[in-house]
């Protein structure tokens, strides 16, 4: 399951935001089941904190991308993160595939 998280930084006017792209392997019977099983893990990735400049940072789930059947049976039920990327990207209007 491909997912993206985006950070909202208090009073940021740069037009850019930090994004995290992740890929999780999760044992499930179909696409809907995979997303359902992964939801608790995704909720734990969302967080709010003060950064070193004392500005509020809110990490939120931006979207759920492709869900691909890899045909593997030895995968943890709660999901295993197998890829992570941290970048800056142009802020876009909210997408919804959640």
HELIX and SHEET records of a PDB file:
HELIX    1   1 UNK A   31  UNK A   45  1                                  15    
SHEET    1   A 5 UNK A  47  UNK A  50  0                                        
SHEET    2   A 5 UNK A  56  UNK A  64 -1                                        
SHEET    3   A 5 UNK A   2  UNK A   9 -1                                        
SHEET    4   A 5 UNK A  16  UNK A  25 -1                                        
SHEET    5   A 5 UNK A  80  UNK A  90 -1                                        
END                                                                             
